[in-house]
Amino acid sequence: QGTGHGPACSGSPTIGIPAALHLLEELPLWKRFFAELGMRVITSEGYAEALRSGKELAGAEFCAPVTALHGHIRNLAGRCDFLFLPVVLEAPSEQRRSGRLRHYCYYTQFAPSIVSQINAEDIARKTLLTLFDHGSLAAAPSPALRKARERSKRELYRVLQGVADRSLSFVRVSRAYDRALAAYREGRQRLQQVYHRNCGRNGDVEVVLAGRPYQVLTREMNKGIPDIFAALGIRTYWQDMLTPLTEFS
């Protein structure tokens, strides 16, 4: 299972992106980015056996999302040339007047290192593409955010040197990233517009599902709870569809 994204240049490498952890939310960004560079992308979206498969691979007791990451990696390994998994330590808050950083959990921060220890021949043969501390996706503009964005561009250019053809330039990588990021942000804005268009329209009970995207937006993790609400005629939303409020102190 999984999806491809094109168009891609003939003979271009295939990049596999696991639909797990923070990458599940960022898939539209990376699909667009690699497509701008003419690279073929496949993902593990819709893979329903990630948790079961991950339990067979994981050498330790992890939380369910990290265990599922192992399964998503296995799902992709036989179908791609490279596996893409950025390192993320922290991300700027989406609150416009907040200078705070949101820190990811330790397992998420070290996910590439954890995945690199998987003892499976088909996975061990794959090159893991990582860029360090990618965290420039928040919408609020700031000097720190611009600096993080430039760092991400440099890291992407560095890791793609051994993947793309010799004609790949930093300017091309930078332009592709800017276009992908703009499209990603527009998509998130459209989610909020859906909420504001429909919330409270009929005065009925409605539910906001709170949680990380890999918990709320995948059937394997949400156990079909949104479908249960839908069967009862209750409209559900995800927390990121709401306009950010002032953060708690």
KANORDA-V686402 format. One record per residue. N is the residue number from 1. RES is the residue in three letters. SS is DSSP state (hx for helix, st for strand, lp for the rest). PSI is psi in whole degrees, 0 to 359 (999 if undefined). Layout:
BEGIN
n/res/ss/psi
N/RES/SS/PSI
N/RES/SS/PSI
END
This chain:
BEGIN
n/res/ss/psi
1/GLN/lp/168
2/GLY/lp/171
3/THR/st/153
4/GLY/st/167
5/HIS/st/134
6/GLY/lp/191
7/PRO/lp/159
8/ALA/lp/152
9/CYS/lp/147
10/SER/lp/131
11/GLY/lp/3
12/SER/lp/152
13/PRO/lp/155
14/THR/st/124
15/ILE/st/126
16/GLY/st/127
17/ILE/st/117
18/PRO/lp/134
19/ALA/lp/66
20/ALA/lp/161
21/LEU/hx/217
22/HIS/hx/336
23/LEU/hx/335
24/LEU/hx/316
25/GLU/hx/329
26/GLU/hx/2
27/LEU/hx/317
28/PRO/hx/323
29/LEU/hx/310
30/TRP/hx/328
31/LYS/hx/313
32/ARG/hx/318
33/PHE/hx/308
34/PHE/hx/327
35/ALA/hx/321
36/GLU/hx/330
37/LEU/lp/3
38/GLY/lp/23
39/MET/lp/141
40/ARG/st/137
41/VAL/st/136
42/ILE/st/150
43/THR/st/172
44/SER/lp/24
45/GLU/lp/137
46/GLY/lp/358
47/TYR/lp/115
48/ALA/lp/352
49/GLU/lp/19
50/ALA/hx/318
51/LEU/hx/315
52/ARG/hx/314
53/SER/hx/321
54/GLY/hx/326
55/LYS/hx/330
56/GLU/hx/335
57/LEU/hx/322
58/ALA/lp/135
59/GLY/lp/8
60/ALA/lp/170
61/GLU/lp/107
62/PHE/lp/169
63/CYS/lp/163
64/ALA/hx/316
65/PRO/hx/320
66/VAL/hx/323
67/THR/hx/316
68/ALA/hx/326
69/LEU/hx/317
70/HIS/hx/316
71/GLY/hx/321
72/HIS/hx/321
73/ILE/hx/316
74/ARG/hx/320
75/ASN/hx/326
76/LEU/hx/332
77/ALA/hx/321
78/GLY/lp/359
79/ARG/lp/3
80/CYS/lp/166
81/ASP/lp/325
82/PHE/st/147
83/LEU/st/133
84/PHE/st/120
85/LEU/lp/94
86/PRO/lp/153
87/VAL/lp/127
88/VAL/lp/127
89/LEU/lp/317
90/GLU/st/165
91/ALA/st/145
92/PRO/st/147
93/SER/lp/150
94/GLU/lp/357
95/GLN/lp/128
96/ARG/lp/329
97/ARG/lp/14
98/SER/lp/135
99/GLY/lp/11
100/ARG/lp/158
101/LEU/st/143
102/ARG/st/120
103/HIS/st/132
104/TYR/lp/159
105/CYS/lp/163
106/TYR/hx/320
107/TYR/hx/319
108/THR/hx/317
109/GLN/hx/323
110/PHE/lp/21
111/ALA/hx/316
112/PRO/hx/321
113/SER/hx/321
114/ILE/hx/314
115/VAL/hx/324
116/SER/lp/345
117/GLN/lp/2
118/ILE/lp/127
119/ASN/lp/73
120/ALA/lp/129
121/GLU/hx/318
122/ASP/hx/331
123/ILE/hx/320
124/ALA/hx/333
125/ARG/lp/345
126/LYS/lp/140
127/THR/st/130
128/LEU/st/118
129/LEU/st/117
130/THR/lp/145
131/LEU/lp/142
132/PHE/lp/130
133/ASP/lp/55
134/HIS/lp/112
135/GLY/lp/50
136/SER/lp/28
137/LEU/lp/352
138/ALA/lp/152
139/ALA/lp/334
140/ALA/lp/123
141/PRO/lp/141
142/SER/lp/159
143/PRO/hx/321
144/ALA/hx/321
145/LEU/hx/318
146/ARG/hx/322
147/LYS/hx/318
148/ALA/hx/322
149/ARG/hx/317
150/GLU/hx/323
151/ARG/hx/318
152/SER/hx/319
153/LYS/hx/316
154/ARG/hx/319
155/GLU/hx/318
156/LEU/hx/316
157/TYR/hx/319
158/ARG/hx/311
159/VAL/hx/338
160/LEU/lp/357
161/GLN/lp/323
162/GLY/lp/7
163/VAL/lp/311
164/ALA/lp/174
165/ASP/lp/171
166/ARG/lp/342
167/SER/lp/352
168/LEU/lp/124
169/SER/lp/162
170/PHE/hx/323
171/VAL/hx/318
172/ARG/hx/318
173/VAL/hx/316
174/SER/hx/315
175/ARG/hx/318
176/ALA/hx/320
177/TYR/hx/317
178/ASP/hx/318
179/ARG/hx/318
180/ALA/hx/319
181/LEU/hx/320
182/ALA/hx/317
183/ALA/hx/322
184/TYR/hx/315
185/ARG/hx/322
186/GLU/hx/321
187/GLY/hx/319
188/ARG/hx/324
189/GLN/hx/323
190/ARG/hx/325
191/LEU/hx/316
192/GLN/hx/324
193/GLN/hx/322
194/VAL/hx/316
195/TYR/hx/312
196/HIS/hx/332
197/ARG/hx/326
198/ASN/hx/337
199/CYS/lp/129
200/GLY/lp/12
201/ARG/lp/318
202/ASN/lp/4
203/GLY/lp/14
204/ASP/lp/169
205/VAL/lp/134
206/GLU/st/157
207/VAL/st/137
208/VAL/st/123
209/LEU/st/117
210/ALA/lp/131
211/GLY/lp/169
212/ARG/lp/153
213/PRO/hx/323
214/TYR/hx/346
215/GLN/hx/319
216/VAL/hx/325
217/LEU/lp/1
218/THR/lp/136
219/ARG/hx/325
220/GLU/hx/328
221/MET/hx/324
222/ASN/hx/355
223/LYS/lp/29
224/GLY/lp/14
225/ILE/hx/316
226/PRO/hx/324
227/ASP/hx/325
228/ILE/hx/315
229/PHE/hx/318
230/ALA/hx/321
231/ALA/hx/335
232/LEU/lp/2
233/GLY/lp/20
234/ILE/lp/120
235/ARG/st/137
236/THR/st/150
237/TYR/st/159
238/TRP/st/149
239/GLN/hx/327
240/ASP/hx/354
241/MET/hx/344
242/LEU/lp/150
243/THR/lp/130
244/PRO/lp/136
245/LEU/lp/176
246/THR/lp/133
247/GLU/lp/150
248/PHE/lp/146
249/SER/lp/999
END
